Amino acid sequence: MDELTEIGILHNTDKAFFHGFTTFYHEYFKEIRYEKLIILEIGILYGKSLQTLRDYFPNAEIHAIDINPALVKDFGSRIHTYVCDQTDGNKLNTLFEHMIFDIIIDDGSHMTMHQLQSLGFLFKKLKKNGLYICED
């Protein structure tokens, strides 16, 4: 079993045990695992995926947004959370005005129209050769 899946199981994220995303992601992430990265995840839910990313990428700064204020809380070091609708381009631009991301993972509404809107706003915030992942 790969390390990302092991960490995901430890944090009980469905990306490890239900969807199997961690096995797929590990193949793309393993070469950059120890680099100093800036990651954005759209969608927080219980923060299990954020904690998995934090522990897998020991040198990464992780940002996350969610539309539900009750889900935006402190998940520990190197994780920054914000209340933001993934389709709100103005707020996304304000929050991340001076950031360029190495990895963006869209695990938000899972609605194609919302994913397309987020992609339209955020693709310009992705580093050249960065990874933009839409789940589901």
ABEGO torsion letter per residue (X at the ends): XBAAAAAAAAAGBAAAAAAGAAAAAAAAAAAAAABBBBBBBBEAEAGAAAAAAAAABAABBBBBBBABAAABBBAEBGBBBBBBBAABAAAAAAAAAABBBABBBBABAGBAAAAAAAAAAAAAABBBGBBBBBBX
